[in-house]
């Protein structure tokens, strides 16, 4: 299915999302697009720590790179 996550001015679109409340983590994956007013990031996986709000953006295939487009 389609996943849409909104947080302030950030919006994340993806195919799948897993929530794990035991370790306070959200994992959003498969065709991920992370957008705000100035930036668009295309990646495979975004992981959030629900307590610290730390974000990890990465690719499944370590030979590929995260794509970042910015208006700056």
Buried (B, 14 or more C-beta within 10 A) or exposed (E): EEBEBEEEEEEBBBEBBEEEEEEEBBBBBEEBBBBBEEEEBBBBBBBBEEEEEEEEBBBEEEEEEBEEEEEE
